[in-house]
Amino acid sequence: MTTTAKICGLTSPATLDAALGGGASHVGFVFFPASPRHLTFDVAAGLAGRVPDHVQRVGVFVDPDDQLLEAAVRAGMLDAIQLHRTAPARVAAIRSKFDREVWAAVAIKLRGDVEKARDYAGAASLILYDAKTPDDASLPGGMGLRFDWSLLDGVRHPLRWALSGGLDAGNVAEAIRRTGAPLVDVSSGVESAPGVKDMDKIAGFLKAVATNQ
């Protein structure tokens, strides 16, 4: 099985090009003002135009309304919509309305959290297992936190799935071996500061993924 990689929270042409040059299968654009990786629609449009057809553009949102989704899908030329803190019924409604692949992020800390992925069967296209952030955190992800990967042992995944949360070049090979993740998703693990992507770290992460096949 080949594991593919998404570089999330890209904000500049140089770092986007590093992701594309390193072989990323997906690139993520964040549309959430509280995030240091938030994009304006104009910037998103400029970045989206650089992405070749074989790479998927994923928009990242936190329980968005339709107006935001419509503008972002158009500007970012989005192939997929990634939703955090969004109820299953709303996920299903977005998938139906926007006719895009929809990813539902499931925040994990305990084994019981993993079971919540089943609530999205029939609603989402893919489950993104992510580390649960503190209750008082303003961000649902991108904080460098990881969860205990053994929580996924023996799990029958209700949908296609991906692994996120605290990944970096130093641990992604272990994560793939431990979980068998078909897709890995990184943001803060390839940054030099919050929201500042590092081209060398992007290259190192993608190389680590590629050499662990």
C-alpha positions in Angstrom: 0.0 0.0 0.0 1.3 3.5 -0.9 0.8 6.2 1.7 0.1 9.7 0.3 0.5 13.0 2.0 -1.3 16.3 2.5 0.6 19.5 3.4 -1.9 21.7 5.1 -2.0 25.4 5.9 0.0 26.6 2.9 0.1 30.3 2.5 2.8 31.2 0.0 3.8 30.3 -3.6 7.2 29.1 -2.4 5.9 26.7 0.2 3.1 25.5 -2.1 5.8 24.8 -4.7 7.8 22.9 -2.2 4.8 20.7 -1.4 4.1 20.1 -5.0 7.8 19.4 -5.9 8.1 16.9 -3.0 5.2 14.9 -4.3 2.2 15.9 -2.0 -1.0 14.3 -3.2 -3.1 17.0 -1.4 -2.6 20.6 -0.4 -4.6 22.3 2.3 -5.9 25.9 2.4 -7.3 27.1 5.7 -10.4 29.4 5.8 -10.7 30.2 9.5 -9.7 33.6 10.8 -8.5 32.4 14.2 -5.8 30.4 12.5 -2.4 31.8 11.7 -2.7 29.9 8.4 -6.0 31.7 7.4 -6.2 32.8 3.7 -8.1 35.6 2.1 -10.0 34.6 -1.0 -7.6 36.5 -3.3 -4.5 34.7 -1.9 -6.3 31.4 -2.1 -7.2 32.0 -5.7 -3.6 32.8 -6.5 -2.3 29.6 -4.9 -5.0 27.4 -6.3 -4.1 28.4 -9.8 -0.6 26.9 -9.3 -1.9 23.5 -8.4 -1.8 20.8 -11.1 -4.9 18.7 -11.8 -3.4 15.5 -10.3 -3.1 17.2 -6.8 -6.2 17.8 -4.8 -7.0 21.2 -3.2 -8.6 20.8 0.2 -10.3 23.6 2.0 -10.2 23.5 5.8 -13.1 24.9 7.8 -14.5 25.0 11.3 -18.3 24.5 11.2 -18.7 27.0 8.3 -21.9 28.5 6.9 -22.8 28.1 3.2 -21.8 31.7 2.3 -18.2 31.0 3.4 -18.1 27.7 1.7 -19.4 29.0 -1.6 -16.8 31.8 -1.7 -14.0 29.5 -0.7 -14.9 26.7 -3.0 -14.9 29.1 -5.9 -11.7 31.0 -4.9 -9.7 27.9 -3.9 -11.0 25.7 -6.8 -11.6 23.2 -4.0 -11.7 19.5 -4.8 -12.5 18.6 -1.1 -13.9 20.2 2.0 -12.4 19.4 5.4 -14.7 20.1 8.3 -13.8 20.4 12.0 -16.3 20.6 14.9 -19.1 19.9 12.5 -22.1 17.6 13.3 -22.7 14.6 11.0 -26.0 16.0 9.7 -24.4 19.2 8.7 -21.5 17.3 7.1 -24.1 15.3 5.0 -25.9 18.5 4.0 -22.6 20.2 2.9 -21.6 17.1 0.9 -25.0 17.1 -0.9 -25.1 20.8 -1.6 -21.6 21.3 -2.8 -21.0 18.0 -4.6 -17.5 17.7 -3.3 -15.6 15.1 -1.4 -16.1 16.0 2.3 -13.7 15.1 5.1 -14.9 14.9 8.7 -12.3 15.5 11.3 -12.7 13.4 14.4 -10.8 14.6 17.5 -9.1 11.8 19.3 -7.9 11.5 22.9 -9.6 8.3 24.2 -10.8 5.1 22.5 -14.3 6.2 22.8 -13.5 9.2 20.6 -12.5 6.8 17.8 -16.0 5.3 17.9 -17.5 8.6 17.0 -16.2 8.2 13.5 -19.1 5.8 12.9 -21.5 8.7 13.2 -20.1 10.0 9.9 -20.8 6.8 7.9 -23.0 7.9 5.0 -22.4 11.6 5.7 -18.7 12.1 5.0 -16.4 10.8 2.2 -13.4 10.4 4.5 -12.5 10.4 8.3 -9.6 12.4 9.4 -8.4 11.2 12.8 -6.8 14.2 14.5 -5.5 14.9 18.0 -8.0 16.5 20.4 -7.0 20.0 21.4 -7.7 21.4 24.9 -11.3 22.4 25.5 -10.3 26.1 25.8 -8.2 26.1 22.6 -9.2 28.4 19.8 -8.0 26.0 17.2 -9.3 22.5 16.5 -5.9 21.4 15.1 -2.5 22.6 13.8 -1.1 22.7 17.4 1.5 20.0 17.1 -0.5 17.6 19.4 -0.6 13.8 18.7 -2.7 11.1 20.1 -1.9 7.5 21.1 -1.8 5.7 17.7 -2.6 2.4 19.5 -6.1 3.7 19.9 -6.6 2.7 16.2 -5.5 -0.9 16.7 -8.1 -3.3 15.5 -10.5 -0.5 14.4 -12.8 -1.2 11.5 -12.9 2.1 9.8 -16.3 3.1 8.6 -14.9 5.1 5.7 -11.7 5.9 3.9 -9.4 7.6 6.4 -6.4 9.7 7.1 -4.1 10.4 10.1 -3.2 13.8 11.4 -2.0 15.3 14.7 1.6 16.0 15.7 3.2 14.4 12.7 6.6 15.5 11.4 9.6 14.1 9.4 10.9 12.4 12.5 7.8 10.3 13.4 5.8 10.0 10.3 7.4 6.7 9.2 6.6 5.2 12.6 3.1 6.5 12.3 2.6 4.8 9.0 4.0 1.5 10.1 2.0 1.6 13.4 -1.3 2.5 11.9 -1.2 1.6 8.2 -2.5 5.1 7.4 -3.3 5.5 3.7 -3.0 9.3 3.9 -1.0 11.4 6.4 -1.8 15.1 7.0 0.7 17.6 8.4 0.6 21.3 9.2 2.6 22.6 12.3 5.1 19.7 11.9 6.6 21.4 8.8 6.7 24.9 10.3 9.4 27.1 11.8 6.8 29.1 13.7 3.0 29.0 13.9 1.7 29.6 10.3 5.2 29.8 8.8 5.9 26.8 6.6 9.5 25.7 6.2 10.4 24.4 2.7 13.2 22.1 4.0 10.8 20.6 6.6 8.2 20.1 3.9 10.7 18.3 1.7 11.9 16.2 4.6 8.4 15.1 5.6 7.5 14.1 2.1 10.8 12.2 1.7 10.1 10.4 4.9 6.7 9.4 3.6 8.0 8.3 0.2 10.8 6.2 1.7 8.5 4.3 4.0 6.5 2.6 1.2 
